[in-house]
């Protein structure tokens, strides 16, 4: 998944997304990903937008559930 500056042409975002997803499928990255302490997943620019949009909501749920207050 890839994002860019607000006015980046869709064709450029699409090409970057294609190339990054291809790179994420390499054996080298697959073998190295446990060392990265990260989860590697692929998707479209729309998938990325949904992922980012969901993040603040999930963070708020955790903060409320843990009763975390600003000091």
N, CA, C and O atoms as a Tripos MOL2 file, in Angstrom:
@<TRIPOS>MOLECULE
protein
  284   283    71     0     0
PROTEIN
NO_CHARGES

@<TRIPOS>ATOM
      1 N           0.8540   -1.1620    0.0000 N.3       1 UNK1
      2 CA          0.0000    0.0000    0.0000 C.3       1 UNK1
      3 C           0.9010    1.2250    0.0000 C.2       1 UNK1
      4 O           1.9950    1.2190    0.5640 O.2       1 UNK1
      5 N           0.4170    2.2560   -0.6370 N.am      2 UNK2
      6 CA          1.2540    3.4400   -0.7770 C.3       2 UNK2
      7 C           0.3890    4.6960   -0.7010 C.2       2 UNK2
      8 O          -0.7780    4.6950   -1.0930 O.2       2 UNK2
      9 N           0.9870    5.7500   -0.1920 N.am      3 UNK3
     10 CA          0.3270    7.0550   -0.2250 C.3       3 UNK3
     11 C           1.3520    8.0620   -0.7150 C.2       3 UNK3
     12 O           2.5410    7.7620   -0.8240 O.2       3 UNK3
     13 N           0.8770    9.2430   -1.0030 N.am      4 UNK4
     14 CA          1.7830   10.2820   -1.4810 C.3       4 UNK4
     15 C           1.2140   11.6400   -1.1480 C.2       4 UNK4
     16 O           0.2200   11.7540   -0.4320 O.2       4 UNK4
     17 N           1.8480   12.6610   -1.6690 N.am      5 UNK5
     18 CA          1.3540   14.0180   -1.4670 C.3       5 UNK5
     19 C          -0.0740   14.1190   -1.9940 C.2       5 UNK5
     20 O          -0.4640   13.3780   -2.8970 O.2       5 UNK5
     21 N          -0.8280   15.0120   -1.4420 N.am      6 UNK6
     22 CA         -2.2570   15.1440   -1.7460 C.3       6 UNK6
     23 C          -2.5740   15.1640   -3.2440 C.2       6 UNK6
     24 O          -3.5420   14.5300   -3.6650 O.2       6 UNK6
     25 N          -1.8110   15.8500   -4.0350 N.am      7 UNK7
     26 CA         -2.1320   15.9920   -5.4610 C.3       7 UNK7
     27 C          -1.3270   15.0730   -6.3720 C.2       7 UNK7
     28 O          -1.2270   15.3350   -7.5710 O.2       7 UNK7
     29 N          -0.7540   14.0060   -5.8290 N.am      8 UNK8
     30 CA         -0.0050   13.0710   -6.6580 C.3       8 UNK8
     31 C          -0.9700   12.3960   -7.6290 C.2       8 UNK8
     32 O          -2.0060   11.8840   -7.2050 O.2       8 UNK8
     33 N          -0.6490   12.3850   -8.9200 N.am      9 UNK9
     34 CA         -1.5470   11.7620   -9.8950 C.3       9 UNK9
     35 C          -1.8070   10.2870   -9.5700 C.2       9 UNK9
     36 O          -0.9170    9.5680   -9.1150 O.2       9 UNK9
     37 N          -3.0400    9.8590   -9.8140 N.am     10 UNK10
     38 CA         -3.4420    8.4820   -9.5300 C.3      10 UNK10
     39 C          -2.5640    7.4760  -10.2600 C.2      10 UNK10
     40 O          -2.2870    6.4010   -9.7260 O.2      10 UNK10
     41 N          -2.1250    7.8000  -11.4620 N.am     11 UNK11
     42 CA         -1.2750    6.8810  -12.2220 C.3      11 UNK11
     43 C           0.0510    6.6250  -11.5040 C.2      11 UNK11
     44 O           0.5530    5.5010  -11.5020 O.2      11 UNK11
     45 N           0.6080    7.6570  -10.9030 N.am     12 UNK12
     46 CA          1.8750    7.5070  -10.1740 C.3      12 UNK12
     47 C           1.6460    6.6840   -8.9130 C.2      12 UNK12
     48 O           2.4300    5.7820   -8.6160 O.2      12 UNK12
     49 N           0.5850    6.9770   -8.1670 N.am     13 UNK13
     50 CA          0.2580    6.1880   -6.9720 C.3      13 UNK13
     51 C           0.0480    4.7280   -7.3660 C.2      13 UNK13
     52 O           0.5330    3.8270   -6.6820 O.2      13 UNK13
     53 N          -0.6630    4.4910   -8.4510 N.am     14 UNK14
     54 CA         -0.9120    3.1260   -8.9110 C.3      14 UNK14
     55 C           0.3730    2.3870   -9.2470 C.2      14 UNK14
     56 O           0.5360    1.2240   -8.8770 O.2      14 UNK14
     57 N           1.2850    3.0510   -9.9440 N.am     15 UNK15
     58 CA          2.5540    2.4130  -10.3150 C.3      15 UNK15
     59 C           3.4020    2.1380   -9.0760 C.2      15 UNK15
     60 O           3.9790    1.0580   -8.9520 O.2      15 UNK15
     61 N           3.4840    3.0940   -8.1660 N.am     16 UNK16
     62 CA          4.2340    2.8690   -6.9250 C.3      16 UNK16
     63 C           3.6430    1.7000   -6.1460 C.2      16 UNK16
     64 O           4.3770    0.8490   -5.6430 O.2      16 UNK16
     65 N           2.3240    1.6620   -6.0480 N.am     17 UNK17
     66 CA          1.6570    0.5860   -5.3220 C.3      17 UNK17
     67 C           1.9910   -0.7720   -5.9410 C.2      17 UNK17
     68 O           2.2670   -1.7370   -5.2290 O.2      17 UNK17
     69 N           1.9620   -0.8340   -7.2650 N.am     18 UNK18
     70 CA          2.2730   -2.0830   -7.9750 C.3      18 UNK18
     71 C           3.7000   -2.5390   -7.6690 C.2      18 UNK18
     72 O           3.9300   -3.7100   -7.3650 O.2      18 UNK18
     73 N           4.6410   -1.6260   -7.7480 N.am     19 UNK19
     74 CA          6.0480   -1.9680   -7.5320 C.3      19 UNK19
     75 C           6.3240   -2.3400   -6.0700 C.2      19 UNK19
     76 O           7.0680   -3.2820   -5.7990 O.2      19 UNK19
     77 N           5.7340   -1.6140   -5.1460 N.am     20 UNK20
     78 CA          5.9340   -1.9160   -3.7200 C.3      20 UNK20
     79 C           5.3290   -3.2700   -3.3790 C.2      20 UNK20
     80 O           5.9560   -4.0640   -2.6770 O.2      20 UNK20
     81 N           4.1270   -3.5460   -3.8600 N.am     21 UNK21
     82 CA          3.5180   -4.8510   -3.6040 C.3      21 UNK21
     83 C           4.3700   -5.9780   -4.1800 C.2      21 UNK21
     84 O           4.4940   -7.0340   -3.5590 O.2      21 UNK21
     85 N           4.9550   -5.7700   -5.3480 N.am     22 UNK22
     86 CA          5.8390   -6.7880   -5.9360 C.3      22 UNK22
     87 C           7.0650   -7.0020   -5.0500 C.2      22 UNK22
     88 O           7.4870   -8.1370   -4.8340 O.2      22 UNK22
     89 N           7.6250   -5.9250   -4.5470 N.am     23 UNK23
     90 CA          8.7800   -6.0340   -3.6490 C.3      23 UNK23
     91 C           8.4450   -6.7430   -2.3470 C.2      23 UNK23
     92 O           9.2760   -7.4620   -1.7930 O.2      23 UNK23
     93 N           7.2310   -6.5400   -1.8600 N.am     24 UNK24
     94 CA          6.8210   -7.1760   -0.6030 C.3      24 UNK24
     95 C           6.6570   -8.6820   -0.7480 C.2      24 UNK24
     96 O           6.5900   -9.3960    0.2530 O.2      24 UNK24
     97 N           6.5910   -9.1690   -1.9720 N.am     25 UNK25
     98 CA          6.4250  -10.5970   -2.2070 C.3      25 UNK25
     99 C           7.7500  -11.3380   -2.3570 C.2      25 UNK25
    100 O           7.7480  -12.5420   -2.6110 O.2      25 UNK25
    101 N           8.8690  -10.6570   -2.2100 N.am     26 UNK26
    102 CA         10.1660  -11.3040   -2.3860 C.3      26 UNK26
    103 C          10.4850  -12.2120   -1.2030 C.2      26 UNK26
    104 O          10.0570  -11.9600   -0.0770 O.2      26 UNK26
    105 N          11.2290  -13.2520   -1.4720 N.am     27 UNK27
    106 CA         11.6340  -14.1900   -0.4190 C.3      27 UNK27
    107 C          12.5040  -13.5010    0.6340 C.2      27 UNK27
    108 O          12.4110  -13.8120    1.8220 O.2      27 UNK27
    109 N          13.3370  -12.5770    0.1990 N.am     28 UNK28
    110 CA         14.2190  -11.8890    1.1410 C.3      28 UNK28
    111 C          13.4110  -11.1460    2.1980 C.2      28 UNK28
    112 O          13.7260  -11.2210    3.3860 O.2      28 UNK28
    113 N          12.3970  -10.4470    1.7840 N.am     29 UNK29
    114 CA         11.5760   -9.7120    2.7370 C.3      29 UNK29
    115 C          10.7690  -10.6790    3.6050 C.2      29 UNK29
    116 O          10.6130  -10.4660    4.8070 O.2      29 UNK29
    117 N          10.2650  -11.7290    2.9880 N.am     30 UNK30
    118 CA          9.4910  -12.7190    3.7330 C.3      30 UNK30
    119 C          10.3370  -13.3380    4.8400 C.2      30 UNK30
    120 O           9.8630  -13.5100    5.9630 O.2      30 UNK30
    121 N          11.5870  -13.6750    4.5270 N.am     31 UNK31
    122 CA         12.4800  -14.2670    5.5330 C.3      31 UNK31
    123 C          12.8820  -13.2360    6.5770 C.2      31 UNK31
    124 O          13.0410  -13.5770    7.7490 O.2      31 UNK31
    125 N          13.0480  -11.9820    6.1710 N.am     32 UNK32
    126 CA         13.5090  -10.9570    7.0940 C.3      32 UNK32
    127 C          12.4170  -10.3100    7.9170 C.2      32 UNK32
    128 O          12.7210   -9.6440    8.9070 O.2      32 UNK32
    129 N          11.1550  -10.4780    7.5470 N.am     33 UNK33
    130 CA         10.0910   -9.7570    8.2330 C.3      33 UNK33
    131 C           9.9750  -10.0590    9.7190 C.2      33 UNK33
    132 O           9.6110   -9.1530   10.4680 O.2      33 UNK33
    133 N          10.2610  -11.2790   10.2080 N.am     34 UNK34
    134 CA         10.2100  -11.4820   11.6650 C.3      34 UNK34
    135 C          11.2220  -10.6070   12.4080 C.2      34 UNK34
    136 O          10.9680  -10.1800   13.5340 O.2      34 UNK34
    137 N          12.3680  -10.3400   11.7760 N.am     35 UNK35
    138 CA         13.3770   -9.4830   12.3900 C.3      35 UNK35
    139 C          12.9730   -8.0200   12.4100 C.2      35 UNK35
    140 O          13.5200   -7.2300   13.1800 O.2      35 UNK35
    141 N          12.0190   -7.6580   11.5690 N.am     36 UNK36
    142 CA         11.5820   -6.2650   11.4920 C.3      36 UNK36
    143 C          10.6140   -5.8980   12.6040 C.2      36 UNK36
    144 O          10.3350   -4.7190   12.8200 O.2      36 UNK36
    145 N          10.1020   -6.8920   13.3080 N.am     37 UNK37
    146 CA          9.0800   -6.6700   14.3350 C.3      37 UNK37
    147 C           7.8960   -5.9140   13.7450 C.2      37 UNK37
    148 O           7.3450   -5.0030   14.3640 O.2      37 UNK37
    149 N           7.5250   -6.3110   12.5440 N.am     38 UNK38
    150 CA          6.4220   -5.6540   11.8530 C.3      38 UNK38
    151 C           5.6350   -6.6870   11.0640 C.2      38 UNK38
    152 O           6.1470   -7.7500   10.7110 O.2      38 UNK38
    153 N           4.4020   -6.3580   10.7980 N.am     39 UNK39
    154 CA          3.5790   -7.1940    9.9440 C.3      39 UNK39
    155 C           3.5830   -6.5870    8.5560 C.2      39 UNK39
    156 O           3.2920   -5.4030    8.3880 O.2      39 UNK39
    157 N           3.9070   -7.3850    7.5760 N.am     40 UNK40
    158 CA          3.9400   -6.9230    6.1920 C.3      40 UNK40
    159 C           2.6470   -7.3670    5.5220 C.2      40 UNK40
    160 O           2.3130   -8.5520    5.5260 O.2      40 UNK40
    161 N           1.9310   -6.4250    4.9540 N.am     41 UNK41
    162 CA          0.7380   -6.7830    4.1910 C.3      41 UNK41
    163 C           0.6180   -5.8610    2.9970 C.2      41 UNK41
    164 O           1.1270   -4.7400    2.9920 O.2      41 UNK41
    165 N          -0.0710   -6.3640    1.9860 N.am     42 UNK42
    166 CA         -0.1930   -5.6310    0.7350 C.3      42 UNK42
    167 C          -1.6450   -5.2450    0.5050 C.2      42 UNK42
    168 O          -2.5580   -5.8090    1.1080 O.2      42 UNK42
    169 N          -1.8360   -4.2960   -0.3580 N.am     43 UNK43
    170 CA         -3.1830   -3.8900   -0.7060 C.3      43 UNK43
    171 C          -3.1600   -2.7410   -1.6880 C.2      43 UNK43
    172 O          -2.1070   -2.3300   -2.1770 O.2      43 UNK43
    173 N          -4.3350   -2.2400   -1.9610 N.am     44 UNK44
    174 CA         -4.4930   -1.1380   -2.9050 C.3      44 UNK44
    175 C          -4.4210    0.2010   -2.1650 C.2      44 UNK44
    176 O          -4.4550    0.2310   -0.9350 O.2      44 UNK44
    177 N          -4.3230    1.2970   -2.9020 N.am     45 UNK45
    178 CA         -4.3930    2.6020   -2.2450 C.3      45 UNK45
    179 C          -5.6980    2.7780   -1.4530 C.2      45 UNK45
    180 O          -5.6940    3.4160   -0.4000 O.2      45 UNK45
    181 N          -6.8070    2.2240   -1.9470 N.am     46 UNK46
    182 CA         -8.0670    2.3010   -1.1950 C.3      46 UNK46
    183 C          -7.9840    1.5120    0.1100 C.2      46 UNK46
    184 O          -8.5130    1.9420    1.1350 O.2      46 UNK46
    185 N          -7.3160    0.3490    0.0690 N.am     47 UNK47
    186 CA         -7.1180   -0.4330    1.2910 C.3      47 UNK47
    187 C          -6.3410    0.3790    2.3220 C.2      47 UNK47
    188 O          -6.6590    0.3650    3.5110 O.2      47 UNK47
    189 N          -5.3120    1.0890    1.8420 N.am     48 UNK48
    190 CA         -4.4940    1.8970    2.7400 C.3      48 UNK48
    191 C          -5.3100    3.0330    3.3510 C.2      48 UNK48
    192 O          -5.1850    3.3120    4.5440 O.2      48 UNK48
    193 N          -6.1370    3.6840    2.5530 N.am     49 UNK49
    194 CA         -6.9790    4.7640    3.0650 C.3      49 UNK49
    195 C          -7.9210    4.2450    4.1540 C.2      49 UNK49
    196 O          -8.1250    4.9090    5.1700 O.2      49 UNK49
    197 N          -8.4890    3.0660    3.9420 N.am     50 UNK50
    198 CA         -9.3710    2.4690    4.9610 C.3      50 UNK50
    199 C          -8.5930    2.1210    6.2190 C.2      50 UNK50
    200 O          -9.0820    2.3350    7.3280 O.2      50 UNK50
    201 N          -7.3920    1.5900    6.0590 N.am     51 UNK51
    202 CA         -6.5360    1.2370    7.1850 C.3      51 UNK51
    203 C          -6.2230    2.4750    8.0230 C.2      51 UNK51
    204 O          -6.3560    2.4530    9.2470 O.2      51 UNK51
    205 N          -5.8110    3.5420    7.3660 N.am     52 UNK52
    206 CA         -5.4730    4.7830    8.0730 C.3      52 UNK52
    207 C          -6.7070    5.3820    8.7320 C.2      52 UNK52
    208 O          -6.6360    5.8440    9.8710 O.2      52 UNK52
    209 N          -7.8320    5.3800    8.0350 N.am     53 UNK53
    210 CA         -9.0640    5.9530    8.5940 C.3      53 UNK53
    211 C          -9.5150    5.2050    9.8400 C.2      53 UNK53
    212 O         -10.1050    5.8090   10.7360 O.2      53 UNK53
    213 N          -9.2540    3.9110    9.9160 N.am     54 UNK54
    214 CA         -9.6810    3.1130   11.0690 C.3      54 UNK54
    215 C          -8.7670    3.2920   12.2760 C.2      54 UNK54
    216 O          -9.1930    3.0260   13.4000 O.2      54 UNK54
    217 N          -7.5510    3.7240   12.0870 N.am     55 UNK55
    218 CA         -6.5870    3.8160   13.1790 C.3      55 UNK55
    219 C          -7.0210    4.7430   14.3170 C.2      55 UNK55
    220 O          -6.9940    4.3160   15.4710 O.2      55 UNK55
    221 N          -7.4160    5.9800   14.0490 N.am     56 UNK56
    222 CA         -7.7770    6.8430   15.1790 C.3      56 UNK56
    223 C          -8.9240    6.2700   16.0140 C.2      56 UNK56
    224 O          -8.9220    6.3900   17.2390 O.2      56 UNK56
    225 N          -9.8920    5.6530   15.3580 N.am     57 UNK57
    226 CA        -11.0090    5.0770   16.0950 C.3      57 UNK57
    227 C         -10.5610    3.9460   16.9960 C.2      57 UNK57
    228 O         -11.0070    3.8560   18.1400 O.2      57 UNK57
    229 N          -9.6870    3.0820   16.5020 N.am     58 UNK58
    230 CA         -9.2400    1.9650   17.3290 C.3      58 UNK58
    231 C          -8.4040    2.4770   18.4940 C.2      58 UNK58
    232 O          -8.4800    1.9290   19.5930 O.2      58 UNK58
    233 N          -7.6100    3.5180   18.2720 N.am     59 UNK59
    234 CA         -6.8180    4.1020   19.3510 C.3      59 UNK59
    235 C          -7.6980    4.7130   20.4280 C.2      59 UNK59
    236 O          -7.4130    4.5710   21.6170 O.2      59 UNK59
    237 N          -8.7560    5.3850   20.0260 N.am     60 UNK60
    238 CA         -9.6790    5.9710   21.0040 C.3      60 UNK60
    239 C         -10.3360    4.8990   21.8550 C.2      60 UNK60
    240 O         -10.5380    5.0950   23.0530 O.2      60 UNK60
    241 N         -10.6730    3.7650   21.2460 N.am     61 UNK61
    242 CA        -11.2900    2.6690   21.9990 C.3      61 UNK61
    243 C         -10.3480    2.1640   23.0880 C.2      61 UNK61
    244 O         -10.7690    1.9170   24.2180 O.2      61 UNK61
    245 N          -9.0930    2.0160   22.7450 N.am     62 UNK62
    246 CA         -8.1060    1.5460   23.7210 C.3      62 UNK62
    247 C          -7.9500    2.5550   24.8480 C.2      62 UNK62
    248 O          -7.8980    2.1790   26.0190 O.2      62 UNK62
    249 N          -7.8770    3.8320   24.4990 N.am     63 UNK63
    250 CA         -7.7160    4.8890   25.5090 C.3      63 UNK63
    251 C          -8.9070    4.9050   26.4560 C.2      63 UNK63
    252 O          -8.7340    4.9990   27.6710 O.2      63 UNK63
    253 N         -10.1030    4.8160   25.9110 N.am     64 UNK64
    254 CA        -11.2920    4.7990   26.7660 C.3      64 UNK64
    255 C         -11.3420    3.5590   27.6440 C.2      64 UNK64
    256 O         -11.6270    3.6510   28.8390 O.2      64 UNK64
    257 N         -11.0670    2.4090   27.0610 N.am     65 UNK65
    258 CA        -11.1340    1.1490   27.8110 C.3      65 UNK65
    259 C         -10.1180    1.1260   28.9440 C.2      65 UNK65
    260 O         -10.3880    0.5580   30.0020 O.2      65 UNK65
    261 N          -8.9530    1.7360   28.7390 N.am     66 UNK66
    262 CA         -7.9150    1.7750   29.7630 C.3      66 UNK66
    263 C          -8.0780    2.9620   30.7030 C.2      66 UNK66
    264 O          -7.3020    3.1260   31.6450 O.2      66 UNK66
    265 N          -9.0850    3.7880   30.4480 N.am     67 UNK67
    266 CA         -9.3530    4.9810   31.2570 C.3      67 UNK67
    267 C          -8.1120    5.8790   31.3570 C.2      67 UNK67
    268 O          -7.7620    6.3690   32.4300 O.2      67 UNK67
    269 N          -7.4590    6.0790   30.2040 N.am     68 UNK68
    270 CA         -6.2530    6.9250   30.1580 C.3      68 UNK68
    271 C          -6.6810    8.3870   30.0840 C.2      68 UNK68
    272 O          -7.5440    8.7520   29.2850 O.2      68 UNK68
    273 N          -6.0740    9.2140   30.9200 N.am     69 UNK69
    274 CA         -6.4020   10.6520   30.9730 C.3      69 UNK69
    275 C          -5.1480   11.4770   30.6740 C.2      69 UNK69
    276 O          -4.0390   11.0970   31.0510 O.2      69 UNK69
    277 N          -5.3360   12.5970   29.9990 N.am     70 UNK70
    278 CA         -4.2370   13.5250   29.7410 C.3      70 UNK70
    279 C          -3.8780   14.2240   31.0390 C.2      70 UNK70
    280 O          -4.7520   14.5200   31.8530 O.2      70 UNK70
    281 N          -2.5920   14.4880   31.2350 N.am     71 UNK71
    282 CA         -2.1550   15.1870   32.4480 C.3      71 UNK71
    283 C          -1.7760   16.5980   32.1520 C.2      71 UNK71
    284 O          -1.3840   17.3340   33.0570 O.2      71 UNK71
@<TRIPOS>BOND
     1     1     2 1
     2     2     3 1
     3     3     4 2
     4     3     5 am
     5     5     6 1
     6     6     7 1
     7     7     8 2
     8     7     9 am
     9     9    10 1
    10    10    11 1
    11    11    12 2
    12    11    13 am
    13    13    14 1
    14    14    15 1
    15    15    16 2
    16    15    17 am
    17    17    18 1
    18    18    19 1
    19    19    20 2
    20    19    21 am
    21    21    22 1
    22    22    23 1
    23    23    24 2
    24    23    25 am
    25    25    26 1
    26    26    27 1
    27    27    28 2
    28    27    29 am
    29    29    30 1
    30    30    31 1
    31    31    32 2
    32    31    33 am
    33    33    34 1
    34    34    35 1
    35    35    36 2
    36    35    37 am
    37    37    38 1
    38    38    39 1
    39    39    40 2
    40    39    41 am
    41    41    42 1
    42    42    43 1
    43    43    44 2
    44    43    45 am
    45    45    46 1
    46    46    47 1
    47    47    48 2
    48    47    49 am
    49    49    50 1
    50    50    51 1
    51    51    52 2
    52    51    53 am
    53    53    54 1
    54    54    55 1
    55    55    56 2
    56    55    57 am
    57    57    58 1
    58    58    59 1
    59    59    60 2
    60    59    61 am
    61    61    62 1
    62    62    63 1
    63    63    64 2
    64    63    65 am
    65    65    66 1
    66    66    67 1
    67    67    68 2
    68    67    69 am
    69    69    70 1
    70    70    71 1
    71    71    72 2
    72    71    73 am
    73    73    74 1
    74    74    75 1
    75    75    76 2
    76    75    77 am
    77    77    78 1
    78    78    79 1
    79    79    80 2
    80    79    81 am
    81    81    82 1
    82    82    83 1
    83    83    84 2
    84    83    85 am
    85    85    86 1
    86    86    87 1
    87    87    88 2
    88    87    89 am
    89    89    90 1
    90    90    91 1
    91    91    92 2
    92    91    93 am
    93    93    94 1
    94    94    95 1
    95    95    96 2
    96    95    97 am
    97    97    98 1
    98    98    99 1
    99    99   100 2
   100    99   101 am
   101   101   102 1
   102   102   103 1
   103   103   104 2
   104   103   105 am
   105   105   106 1
   106   106   107 1
   107   107   108 2
   108   107   109 am
   109   109   110 1
   110   110   111 1
   111   111   112 2
   112   111   113 am
   113   113   114 1
   114   114   115 1
   115   115   116 2
   116   115   117 am
   117   117   118 1
   118   118   119 1
   119   119   120 2
   120   119   121 am
   121   121   122 1
   122   122   123 1
   123   123   124 2
   124   123   125 am
   125   125   126 1
   126   126   127 1
   127   127   128 2
   128   127   129 am
   129   129   130 1
   130   130   131 1
   131   131   132 2
   132   131   133 am
   133   133   134 1
   134   134   135 1
   135   135   136 2
   136   135   137 am
   137   137   138 1
   138   138   139 1
   139   139   140 2
   140   139   141 am
   141   141   142 1
   142   142   143 1
   143   143   144 2
   144   143   145 am
   145   145   146 1
   146   146   147 1
   147   147   148 2
   148   147   149 am
   149   149   150 1
   150   150   151 1
   151   151   152 2
   152   151   153 am
   153   153   154 1
   154   154   155 1
   155   155   156 2
   156   155   157 am
   157   157   158 1
   158   158   159 1
   159   159   160 2
   160   159   161 am
   161   161   162 1
   162   162   163 1
   163   163   164 2
   164   163   165 am
   165   165   166 1
   166   166   167 1
   167   167   168 2
   168   167   169 am
   169   169   170 1
   170   170   171 1
   171   171   172 2
   172   171   173 am
   173   173   174 1
   174   174   175 1
   175   175   176 2
   176   175   177 am
   177   177   178 1
   178   178   179 1
   179   179   180 2
   180   179   181 am
   181   181   182 1
   182   182   183 1
   183   183   184 2
   184   183   185 am
   185   185   186 1
   186   186   187 1
   187   187   188 2
   188   187   189 am
   189   189   190 1
   190   190   191 1
   191   191   192 2
   192   191   193 am
   193   193   194 1
   194   194   195 1
   195   195   196 2
   196   195   197 am
   197   197   198 1
   198   198   199 1
   199   199   200 2
   200   199   201 am
   201   201   202 1
   202   202   203 1
   203   203   204 2
   204   203   205 am
   205   205   206 1
   206   206   207 1
   207   207   208 2
   208   207   209 am
   209   209   210 1
   210   210   211 1
   211   211   212 2
   212   211   213 am
   213   213   214 1
   214   214   215 1
   215   215   216 2
   216   215   217 am
   217   217   218 1
   218   218   219 1
   219   219   220 2
   220   219   221 am
   221   221   222 1
   222   222   223 1
   223   223   224 2
   224   223   225 am
   225   225   226 1
   226   226   227 1
   227   227   228 2
   228   227   229 am
   229   229   230 1
   230   230   231 1
   231   231   232 2
   232   231   233 am
   233   233   234 1
   234   234   235 1
   235   235   236 2
   236   235   237 am
   237   237   238 1
   238   238   239 1
   239   239   240 2
   240   239   241 am
   241   241   242 1
   242   242   243 1
   243   243   244 2
   244   243   245 am
   245   245   246 1
   246   246   247 1
   247   247   248 2
   248   247   249 am
   249   249   250 1
   250   250   251 1
   251   251   252 2
   252   251   253 am
   253   253   254 1
   254   254   255 1
   255   255   256 2
   256   255   257 am
   257   257   258 1
   258   258   259 1
   259   259   260 2
   260   259   261 am
   261   261   262 1
   262   262   263 1
   263   263   264 2
   264   263   265 am
   265   265   266 1
   266   266   267 1
   267   267   268 2
   268   267   269 am
   269   269   270 1
   270   270   271 1
   271   271   272 2
   272   271   273 am
   273   273   274 1
   274   274   275 1
   275   275   276 2
   276   275   277 am
   277   277   278 1
   278   278   279 1
   279   279   280 2
   280   279   281 am
   281   281   282 1
   282   282   283 1
   283   283   284 2
@<TRIPOS>SUBSTRUCTURE
     1 UNK1         2 RESIDUE 1 A UNK
     2 UNK2         6 RESIDUE 1 A UNK
     3 UNK3        10 RESIDUE 1 A UNK
     4 UNK4        14 RESIDUE 1 A UNK
     5 UNK5        18 RESIDUE 1 A UNK
     6 UNK6        22 RESIDUE 1 A UNK
     7 UNK7        26 RESIDUE 1 A UNK
     8 UNK8        30 RESIDUE 1 A UNK
     9 UNK9        34 RESIDUE 1 A UNK
    10 UNK10       38 RESIDUE 1 A UNK
    11 UNK11       42 RESIDUE 1 A UNK
    12 UNK12       46 RESIDUE 1 A UNK
    13 UNK13       50 RESIDUE 1 A UNK
    14 UNK14       54 RESIDUE 1 A UNK
    15 UNK15       58 RESIDUE 1 A UNK
    16 UNK16       62 RESIDUE 1 A UNK
    17 UNK17       66 RESIDUE 1 A UNK
    18 UNK18       70 RESIDUE 1 A UNK
    19 UNK19       74 RESIDUE 1 A UNK
    20 UNK20       78 RESIDUE 1 A UNK
    21 UNK21       82 RESIDUE 1 A UNK
    22 UNK22       86 RESIDUE 1 A UNK
    23 UNK23       90 RESIDUE 1 A UNK
    24 UNK24       94 RESIDUE 1 A UNK
    25 UNK25       98 RESIDUE 1 A UNK
    26 UNK26      102 RESIDUE 1 A UNK
    27 UNK27      106 RESIDUE 1 A UNK
    28 UNK28      110 RESIDUE 1 A UNK
    29 UNK29      114 RESIDUE 1 A UNK
    30 UNK30      118 RESIDUE 1 A UNK
    31 UNK31      122 RESIDUE 1 A UNK
    32 UNK32      126 RESIDUE 1 A UNK
    33 UNK33      130 RESIDUE 1 A UNK
    34 UNK34      134 RESIDUE 1 A UNK
    35 UNK35      138 RESIDUE 1 A UNK
    36 UNK36      142 RESIDUE 1 A UNK
    37 UNK37      146 RESIDUE 1 A UNK
    38 UNK38      150 RESIDUE 1 A UNK
    39 UNK39      154 RESIDUE 1 A UNK
    40 UNK40      158 RESIDUE 1 A UNK
    41 UNK41      162 RESIDUE 1 A UNK
    42 UNK42      166 RESIDUE 1 A UNK
    43 UNK43      170 RESIDUE 1 A UNK
    44 UNK44      174 RESIDUE 1 A UNK
    45 UNK45      178 RESIDUE 1 A UNK
    46 UNK46      182 RESIDUE 1 A UNK
    47 UNK47      186 RESIDUE 1 A UNK
    48 UNK48      190 RESIDUE 1 A UNK
    49 UNK49      194 RESIDUE 1 A UNK
    50 UNK50      198 RESIDUE 1 A UNK
    51 UNK51      202 RESIDUE 1 A UNK
    52 UNK52      206 RESIDUE 1 A UNK
    53 UNK53      210 RESIDUE 1 A UNK
    54 UNK54      214 RESIDUE 1 A UNK
    55 UNK55      218 RESIDUE 1 A UNK
    56 UNK56      222 RESIDUE 1 A UNK
    57 UNK57      226 RESIDUE 1 A UNK
    58 UNK58      230 RESIDUE 1 A UNK
    59 UNK59      234 RESIDUE 1 A UNK
    60 UNK60      238 RESIDUE 1 A UNK
    61 UNK61      242 RESIDUE 1 A UNK
    62 UNK62      246 RESIDUE 1 A UNK
    63 UNK63      250 RESIDUE 1 A UNK
    64 UNK64      254 RESIDUE 1 A UNK
    65 UNK65      258 RESIDUE 1 A UNK
    66 UNK66      262 RESIDUE 1 A UNK
    67 UNK67      266 RESIDUE 1 A UNK
    68 UNK68      270 RESIDUE 1 A UNK
    69 UNK69      274 RESIDUE 1 A UNK
    70 UNK70      278 RESIDUE 1 A UNK
    71 UNK71      282 RESIDUE 1 A UNK
